């Protein structure tokens, strides 16, 4: 999966993500963070990769994005463990 950083400022980041599902998952988790003031993705055409834009207040946009990725990874590990118990 390709990730291109289009804009990287202290309280704002824009990244082009090669997967719509990942962009939506990040958007959901970012919007649960109280320091995130805005998180949304867009794409001009259906065949294009989405661009995720994040604006924050209180922590850097990069930190908010890293926190969201970390939370998602922890929850996926838990789900994977739960499925392993079903064997």
Secondary structure by P-SEA (a helix, b strand, c coil): cccccccccccbbbbbbccaaaaaaaaaaaaacccccccccccccccbbbbbbbbbccccaaaaaaaaaaaaaaaaaaaaaaaaaac
